[in-house]
Amino acid sequence: MASRALMAVSSLVGNPTGDIYSLDDEAVKLVAYTIVSVKRGAEDVMKGNLAEGSLIVTERMSGETFATWMIGRYLQQADPEDPKKQIRETIGDDLKYLRIYFVVSTRWPREPLKFEEHEIEALQKIREELA
């Protein structure tokens, strides 16, 4: 019974049927992510404003590209413990232990741009004249 209710509610919220780890489509995707360290004995969620959060992704990309983008953004921010330095300057060799977990929370169809609508109208007029 609960699964039927969940399916009914899910149908109202974006498109949850897509792969929750795939960013390789043209949809607008709400992506939640967390950057962690898997260094033995120091496993932890990383500190900083960009260590975890949610953002909208509109471009088609691979998971590796997304991971590189997010970790790059994270490393460029100011270190919370030493604001005069970027995190990449203070993390040193521990960079190899950084991992990212992400999930596509939901996705929506991308709305067409106005110029695309005008282009379609122009192509339809050409088609009508040729027919």
C-alpha positions in Angstrom: 0.0 0.0 0.0 2.8 2.5 0.9 4.6 1.8 -2.3 1.5 2.7 -4.4 1.1 6.0 -2.4 4.8 6.7 -3.0 4.5 6.1 -6.7 1.4 8.4 -6.9 3.3 11.2 -5.0 6.5 10.6 -7.0 4.7 11.1 -10.3 4.0 14.7 -9.2 7.6 15.5 -8.4 9.7 15.9 -11.5 10.8 12.6 -13.1 12.2 10.2 -10.5 12.2 7.3 -12.9 15.6 8.3 -14.4 18.9 6.8 -13.2 19.7 8.6 -10.0 23.4 8.7 -10.8 23.3 9.7 -14.4 23.9 13.3 -15.5 24.1 12.3 -19.2 20.8 13.8 -20.5 19.3 17.1 -21.6 17.0 17.5 -18.5 17.3 20.0 -15.7 18.6 18.0 -12.8 18.6 18.8 -9.1 21.8 17.2 -7.8 22.7 16.7 -4.1 26.4 16.0 -3.4 28.9 15.5 -0.5 32.7 15.5 -0.6 34.3 13.2 1.8 37.8 12.0 2.8 38.4 8.3 2.9 41.8 8.6 4.5 42.2 5.7 6.9 41.6 6.8 10.5 40.4 10.3 9.3 37.3 9.4 7.4 35.0 12.4 7.4 32.8 14.8 5.5 35.0 17.7 4.4 34.6 21.2 5.9 33.7 24.3 3.9 30.8 25.9 2.1 31.2 23.8 -1.0 31.8 20.5 0.7 28.1 19.5 0.4 25.0 20.9 -1.0 22.6 20.9 -3.9 22.7 22.6 -7.3 20.9 22.6 -10.6 22.8 21.0 -13.5 21.5 21.8 -17.0 24.4 20.5 -19.1 24.9 16.9 -20.2 28.0 15.4 -18.5 29.5 12.2 -17.1 29.8 11.4 -13.5 33.5 11.8 -13.7 33.2 15.3 -15.2 30.8 16.3 -12.4 33.1 14.9 -9.7 36.1 16.8 -11.2 34.0 20.0 -11.4 32.8 19.8 -7.8 36.1 18.9 -6.3 37.8 21.6 -8.3 35.3 24.2 -6.9 35.9 22.9 -3.4 39.7 23.1 -3.6 39.5 26.7 -4.8 37.5 28.1 -1.9 39.1 29.6 1.2 40.2 27.2 3.9 37.8 27.6 6.8 40.7 27.2 9.3 43.0 29.6 7.4 41.0 32.0 5.2 44.2 33.5 3.6 44.8 30.1 1.8 42.8 28.0 -0.5 41.9 24.5 0.6 44.1 23.1 -2.2 47.1 24.7 -0.5 46.4 23.2 2.9 45.2 19.7 1.9 48.5 18.6 0.4 48.9 14.9 -0.3 45.5 14.2 1.2 44.0 15.2 -2.2 44.1 11.6 -3.2 41.7 10.6 -0.5 38.9 13.0 -1.6 35.7 11.3 -3.0 32.4 12.7 -4.0 29.0 11.1 -3.5 26.2 12.6 -5.6 22.6 11.7 -6.5 20.2 13.2 -8.9 17.3 14.0 -6.6 14.9 14.8 -9.5 14.9 15.9 -13.1 12.5 18.0 -15.2 12.2 18.5 -18.9 14.2 21.5 -20.2 12.0 24.3 -21.4 12.5 25.5 -24.9 14.2 28.8 -25.6 12.3 31.4 -27.4 14.6 31.4 -30.4 14.0 27.7 -30.8 10.2 28.4 -31.1 10.9 31.0 -33.8 13.1 28.6 -35.6 10.4 25.9 -35.6 7.9 28.4 -36.9 10.2 29.4 -39.7 10.9 25.8 -40.7 7.1 25.1 -40.7 6.5 28.0 -43.1 9.2 26.7 -45.4 7.7 23.2 -45.3 4.3 24.6 -46.1 5.6 26.6 -49.1 7.5 23.6 -50.4 4.4 21.3 -50.1 
